[in-house]
Amino acid sequence: MAIEVSSVSVQFGGVAALKDVSVRLDPGRIVTVIGPNGSGKSTLFNSITGMVNVAGGTVYVDGRDVTDEPTHRRIGAGLGRTFQTPRFDPRVTVEEAVLCGFYPHARASLAAALLRLSNVTHEEREFRKRVAQILADFQLDGLKHALVGELPMGQVRLVEVARAIANEPKYILLDEPAAGLARVEQDLLSEEVRRLARAGIGVLLVEHNFHMVRALSDHTIVLDRGAMLIEGRPGELMRDPAFVAAYLGGTVAGHGARP
């Protein structure tokens, strides 16, 4: 039971965006991926979720080879993700945005939904109860009727994480979820990531905030120009000269800076 990315390479024209990268994410673990801008972090996420074609290597989810499967089947296999730039219709409310996360689990047919049969209304009530709990966890319950397009970007990112959680994934891929968050929002996000791991969900996290990486990560992978530079526990990486030179700009004292 794991996501296993084995020697994956991705080409964009003549440019190698990923070169022979391998990652393993087990249930209940928090694995972080860091590196300078353009190092291949989002491309790695896209290769796992099927949003780019791989030029080589394999992607397994719980022992099933999904390398050539479309994105919706990978979601069905238990993957959830967020994006560097949140993708929402700005005219929907916060509650509606998170409700969309339950779509893969909806059992009612289109005809039943149109006729508003009793099983449809029961399912909808259950989804709304669960949305209310998720929003409360992120302290967004007071904003459930607010339009997403009217929120500051930090709160929009929290709404996107909430939507991904609503999908009840086995594994969740979070692409820079803390970007633009205030400190209190970062703390909320960190606690939610820990809660997901305690519940047995594997979390793969791309993050520039090394303080958060050190606080959360069981294992960290450092990418540089599409290749794996080094991996290990964050505390161990801090003592590695290659990591310090590539990611911390040559000085451990600068570890809080964004690359």
N, C-alpha and C positions, 0 to 999 in steps of 0.2 A: 504494500500500500504506500504509494508515493508518486509524486511527479518526478520523472527522471528524464533530464535533457542530456543526451549523449553526443558529444562531439558535433554540435550543431554549427553550421556555417550559413551565412546569408550574404548574397551578392545583390547590389544595386548597380546594374550596368557593370562597369569594370571595377567598382569599389567594393571591397570586402567590409561589410558592416559588422559581421560576426565571424570569428575565425576559430573553429574547433573548441567551442565553449561547452562545458558540461556542468550541470547543476542538479542537485537532488533536494527535494522538499518533502519531508515526512510530515504526517499528521501531528498537530500540536507543536510544531517547531516554527520559529521565526527566523527566516533567512533574509539577510539584507544584501542588496546589490548596489555598490557605489562606484564612482568613477567620474572623471571630468565630463563636461558636456560633449556629446558626440562620441562617447566611448562605446555605445551599443546597448545601453540599459533598456530603453524602450523597445528596441528591435528584438531583444531577448524576450520581453513580454509578448510582443507580437508573434514571435515564432512559436511560443508556447500556446497561444490562443488561436493560432491559425490565421492571423491577419496578414502574415507574409509567408511566402513559400521559402522553404529551406533548400539550400543548394547541396547540403550534405548533413548527415547525422540523423538522429531519431528523437522523437518525443513520445514518452509513455506516460499514461495516467493510470495508476493502479494496475500496472502490468499490461495495459491495452495500448497497442501502437496507434497513436492518433496523428502521426506525422502527416498523412495525406487526407485527414478528415477535415470537413469545414468547421467553421467557428461554432455554429449552433450545436453540433454534435459534441464538441469539447465542453461547451457549457452544460449539456446534458450529462456529461461524464463527471461533472462536479466542479468546474472552474468558474470563478467569478473574478472580475477585475475592475479597476478604475483607470482613468486616463490622465495624462499630464494636463490636458485641457479638458475640463468636464464637459460632457455632451448632454445638454438638456434643451428642451423647448422652453424658452424663457417665460412663456405664457402659462405654464402649468404651476400649480401650487406645490409646496414642499410635500404635502401628504400625497398628492397624485404622483409626484416624481418617485417617491419611495415605493408606492403601490406597484409601479411598473416592474419593480424587482421581483414581484411574486408571479409575474406572467408565466414563466416556465412551469410553475406548480399548479396553475389553474386547471381544474378538471372539467369545468362546464363547457359545453359545446357553444358554437356561435348562435345556433338557434335558441338554445336555452337562455343565453344571455339576452338575446333580443326580446324574448318572451318574459324575461324576469321571473323565471321559475323559482320555486322555493329553495332549491339546492344552490342556485346562483346567489340569492340574497344572503343565505347562511354563509357561503364561502366568502363573500365580500365582507360580511361583518367580522369574520375571523381574521381576514387580512388586515382590516382597519385596526383591530385590537393589537395585532402584532406590530403594525406600523407605529401605533401610539407608544408602545414599549421601546422600540428602536429609537424614535425621536426623543423620548425621555432620557435614554442613555446618553445621547449627545447634547442634551439640554436644548433641543430644538422644538420641543412640544409647543411652546408658545408661538412658533412661527408656521404651524402646519397649514394655515390658510394663506400665508404670504406667497407671492409669486416668486419663482426662482430667479427671474430676471431682475428683481429688485433687491436681491441679497448681495452683500459684499462677497468677494471671491472666496474668502476663508470659509464662510458658512456654506457656500455652494459646494466646496470640496467635501465638507462634512456630510452634506446631503448625498453626494455621490457615493461616499463610503457606506452610508446608511442604505442606499439602494442596492449596492453590491451585497451587503449582509442579508438583505431581505430575500435574496435568491437562495439562501441557505447553502452556500457552496461547501465542498469538502476542502477546497484550496482557494485562497483569495490572493490576487496579485494587486498590490497597491502601488501606483506609479506617482511618486512624489506627493503623497496626500497631505503633507504638512506645509507645503509651499503656501505662503501668504497667511498662515494661521497665527493668531495671537497666542501668547504663551499659555493662557488658560485653555485655549482650544487644542493646542499641542498636547497638553496634559490629558484632556478628554480623549483625544485620539489614541495616545499611548496606552491608556487604561483599557480602551476598547480592543486594541490589538492584543494586549495581554489576555483579556477575557476570551477572545476568539481562540487563542492558543490553548488556554485552559480547557476550552470546550472541545479540543481535539482537532481544530481547523488548522491546516498548514497556511502560514502567511509568508508570502514573498514580497519584500518591500524594497522599492527603489527610493532612496532618500539622500538628500544632500546634507541634512543636519546631522553631523557626526555625533553630537551629544545624544540625540535620540537613538541613533544607531547603536552606540555603546550601551545605552540603557535597556534596549529591547532585544538585541540580536543574540541568537544562539550561535550563529555562524554568518560570516560576512565574506562576500565575493567581490573582488576589486577588478573592474574591467578597465582596460586602457587601449584605445584605438581598436576596439572590436575583439580584443584577445583577453584571456584571463591572465591578470598580472600576478595575483596572489590570493589566497583564501585562508581563513582561520577565524578565531574569536577576535573581536575588536581590540581587546587588551593586548593580545599577542601581535596584532598587526602594527600597533603603535610603536613596537620595538624593531620593526623591520625597515631597514634603510630604503628599500625599493618602494615600499608603501609611503613612507614619509616624503620621499622625493616626488612621487607621482601625484599623490592626493593631498598632502598637507603643505605642499609648496616648499619643502625642504626644512620646515621647522615645526616641531611638535607644538610649540606655543600657539600656532595658528590653527589648531584643530577645529575651532568653532567657525571658521570662515567657510563660506560657500565657494566651491571651485569655479 
